[in-house]
Amino acid sequence: MRNNRRGKTDLLITHGILVDHNGMVQADLAVHGEKIAGIFSPGEKHQAEEIIDAKGMLVLPGVIDSHVHFNEPGRETWEGFETGSKSAAAGGITTFIDMPLNSSPCTVNGSELKLKIERGEKHSIVDFGLWGGATPENMDCLEELDQGGVLGFKAFMSNSGIDEFMHINDGDLVEILYRLGKMGQVLGLHAENDVITTHLVKKLKAAGRIDRKAFLESRPPLAEEEAVHRALFIAKQGAPGTSLHFLHTTLSSNMETIAQARKMGLKVTVETCPHYLTLTEKDFLALGPVAKCAPPIRSEQEVEALWNSVKNGLVDMVGSDHSPCTLDLKEKGNQNIWEAWGGISGVQTMLPLLYSEGVIKRKLRLPLLVRMLSYAPSQLFGLSPRKGSLQLGSDADIVIFDPHKKWVIEREGLFYKNKHSPFIGMAVTGAVVSTLLGGKFVYQKGKIVAPPGTGRFLPRQSFREAEQEKP
């Protein structure tokens, strides 16, 4: 077993099954300071200030949720860094990457980035990184956002629904890819064809359609599939330094297309979300606005096809796309679906849902789940080797997970500021028992045990420098 420390350690987690992206092993894990200091064969004698018996538990690297909307500053009534990060910690997430829109102002220049960092460092209880915005109007601010430490850039190929965050056209995409390529940055795309979706919305509204099915019809698979193909075609023409990342992808056919592009040498990755793996169109029609999102929930057949893509290793990562709002913004869509805010609350439930639906129900290999939730985002966003795995010298961001606990997701157990979610009432197997950040508990047995301000901002630039310094 591995060990780089002798003598007494701060914390020893014993008798657990350690799960990394490479495999599983029964072992004891030692923590000293904020780092993982040793991994030992079970039963070896070691001294520690505190010992945790994790018998029957899984010991996982902290989850990195690469896609959340915590709405601060400006829309703290929707969520905010404090309640958002508490929800993350309760879900085994030790690092989140917050999106640049749905806050006010949006993060599209250096001063707005600094404001966001200040709010996060004051209120978050777990570590965090930030996305910067890439719009037709902030091209000259991309470099200052990169220098400020953003981990990636977000752009929309269709209407974002936020006036100050304009979607890009094909010419903008060419320019953004060129500029980000020189920075070695990541471009995350919301890929839906704006012409198709705008046309269908206009047509359906003109016909007096306000029902839930109309929303599904307004954003068909065609709109997503065409946008992915078009973005890949454009990316193949140049900008070799840019990593293209497709956000909240719903279609198995797109997973195949992206895999083929990667085989041809394109730097491209893809994300899906828990709601696309657990909810179907029938669920949306029954649940209504609480399950409204874009792209929309797909058919039962597509959900199973997407799971096959996951099991075959075609999906790089899963992000929650936690996008909350106040309850009234959901309820106003009960009679007219167009009026409802489009976004799903799911950061706290992502890990247990994926374990239950994937590992338990569909026999997904647990190391593959850990690869998608921890290792792959650490690699893409420049957070490795500090984050994303259980290796010597990495941050002691650790989740102790009960793989056997059966429970029902209840409103009262959610730490969200607005306690609505399409997952309420779902029965799951597997639960987060404890979450540690840098070797310290932030969540333990149903309670948040760390104060706001515990989390730190993780700038991409610092990790680039660390990689250059490695022997």
C-alpha positions, -999 to +999 in steps of 0.1 A: +000+000+000+010+036-005+023+058+023+043+090+024+039+098+060+051+080+091+040+087+127+008+102+140-017+116+115-047+138+120-074+114+108-076+078+099-106+063+080-106+026+085-123-005+071-138+013+042-138+004+005-118+031-013-132+038-048-112+058-074-115+061-111-090+032-115-107+007-093-118-003-058-098-016-028-105-022+009-080+000+027-074+025+054-068+061+044-048+086+064-052+124+064-026+149+076-032+186+074-054+191+044-039+163+023-042+125+018-011+112+036-013+075+033-032+045+021-027+013+041-037-024+041-066-029+064-056-037+100-022-020+099-014-002+131-013+036+128-018+064+152-042+092+146-059+121+164-092+108+152-103+075+138-134+069+117-147+034+113-161+032+078-169-005+078-195-013+051-191+022+036-177+034+003-149+061+006-151+083-025-132+113-038-152+145-034-175+151-063-168+180-086-200+195-099-190+213-130-223+229-138-244+249-112-263+281-111-262+296-075-274+330-087-252+352-066-249+381-068-282+396-076-307+367-073-299+354-038-336+349-033-333+320-058-303+303-041-270+320-033-236+306-025-244+297+011-275+275+006-262+262-027-229+251-012-246+235+018-268+215-006-236+206-025-219+194+007-249+173+017-247+157-017-210+148-015-198+177-036-166+193-024-160+215-054-186+232-077-181+254-108-207+282-110-221+294-143-218+331-154-255+337-160-287+338-138-268+361-115-270+399-119-247+411-132-236+381-153-199+372-152-187+387-185-158+409-175-130+411-149-148+434-124-179+411-124-156+381-119-140+398-088-174+405-073-184+368-078-152+356-062-157+379-032-192+366-027-182+330-030-153+333-006-175+349+019-205+325+017-194+291+003-187+262+026-170+241-001-144+250-027-155+265-060-144+276-095-162+299-119-172+299-155-169+331-175-193+342-201-186+343-239-211+364-257-211+386-289-207+416-267-177+407-244-151+394-269-125+419-256-131+407-220-123+370-226-086+375-218-092+393-186-116+366-175-089+340-183-063+359-164-088+362-135-088+325-132-121+312-147-120+275-154-139+277-187-162+298-208-200+293-214-218+303-246-253+297-259-261+287-295-298+295-287-316+322-268-304+321-231-335+338-218-313+364-201-312+397-219-276+406-208-263+372-220-268+371-257-264+339-277-238+335-304-240+330-341-216+309-362-193+338-369-191+345-331-183+308-325-154+310-350-140+341-333-145+327-297-128+294-306-099+313-321-094+335-290-099+308-265-076+285-284-047+309-278-054+307-241-057+269-240-092+274-225-124+254-224-156+265-243-188+250-229-217+251-253-254+251-248-261+234-282-296+239-296-304+254-330-319+289-323-337+292-356-355+259-352-366+265-315-376+301-322-397+291-352-414+263-333-422+284-302-437+311-324-458+285-343-470+267-312-480+299-294-498+312-325-518+280-324-528+288-288-508+259-274-499+265-237-498+228-226-468+209-213-464+188-245-461+220-265-429+228-247-414+194-256-424+199-292-407+233-293-373+219-285-371+186-305-340+163-307-334+178-341-325+212-327-299+197-303-285+172-328-280+198-356-263+223-332-238+196-320-229+186-356-225+223-366-203+232-337-181+202-343-178+210-380-167+246-372-143+234-345-126+210-369-116+239-391-093+255-366-086+266-331-066+235-321-059+248-286-095+251-275-112+223-256-149+221-268-172+209-241-209+201-248-231+209-218-263+191-206-264+167-236-295+145-238-291+124-269-272+091-273-267+099-310-248+130-300-226+109-277-216+087-306-209+118-329-188+134-302-169+102-296-161+100-334-149+136-334-126+128-305-111+098-324-103+121-352-082+143-329-106+170-318-103+181-282-140+176-272-158+164-241-194+160-232-216+162-201-251+150-193-272+156-162-291+135-136-325+146-148-318+133-183-309+099-168-338+097-144-368+115-158-389+109-190-413+128-210-441+111-191-426+124-159-425+159-173-461+158-184-471+146-149-448+169-129-450+200-151-430+232-144-408+218-117-393+195-144-390+222-171-355+226-185-337+232-217-329+210-236-361+193-223-366+158-208-366+131-234-385+099-241-381+067-220-363+051-249-338+079-251-332+077-214-322+041-217-300+048-248-283+075-228-276+051-200-260+028-226-238+056-237-228+062-200-220+025-195-199+024-227-178+053-215-190+078-241-201+104-214-172+123-199-190+137-169-223+144-152-231+179-139-263+187-120-271+219-139-287+230-106-308+260-117-333+270-090-358+298-088-385+310-064-415+288-062-438+314-078-417+314-110-425+277-113-462+278-102-470+305-128-464+279-154-491+255-141-517+269-165-493+282-192-461+262-195-443+291-214-446+312-182-425+288-160-388+293-153-368+266-170-344+250-146-342+220-123-329+218-087-307+188-083-273+195-068-279+177-035-294+146-050-270+140-079-247+114-064-273+092-046-296+093-077-268+082-100-256+055-076-292+042-073-302+044-109-268+036-123-249+013-100-278-005-084-304-006-111-283-008-142-250-023-129-229+007-138-193+001-127-186+022-096-151+034-107-168+047-140-192+067-119-163+082-099-145+089-131-174+110-144-182+128-112-147+135-099-117+126-120-128+138-155-138+173-144-106+176-125-087+169-157-107+191-180-108+222-157-072+221-145-079+210-110-058+178-110-039+164-092-052+185-063-088+175-068-107+145-082-090+114-069-078+096-037-040+098-042-011+108-020-008+146-018-042+153-031-067+174-011-084+153+015-118+159-001-136+127+008-172+113+008-182+085+031-211+069+014-236+042+026-243+020-004-271+001+013-293+028+028-328+029+013-346+062+017-370+086+000-360+122-011-381+145+010-385+183+008-375+188+045-341+172+039-331+196+012-309+225+020-321+246-010-334+281-004-364+271-024-373+235-016-388+223-049-374+196-071-387+169-095-369+143-074-389+148-043-407+115-035-383+093-054-370+062-036-332+057-038-306+033-025-273+048-013-268+079+008-240+104+017-231+099+054-202+125+057-184+150+034-149+162+042-132+192+026-094+193+032-097+167+059-124+186+078-161+177+081-184+201+063-214+177+064-220+149+089-250+127+095-276+151+081-261+183+094-239+211+080-209+214+104-188+241+086-194+279+086-199+301+055-165+311+041-148+277+046-146+272+008-119+287-014-118+300-049-099+277-073-084+297-102-073+278-133-041+298-137-026+286-103-030+250-114-013+257-148+017+270-129+016+240-106+017+217-135+047+235-150+066+232-117+060+194-115+092+174-122 
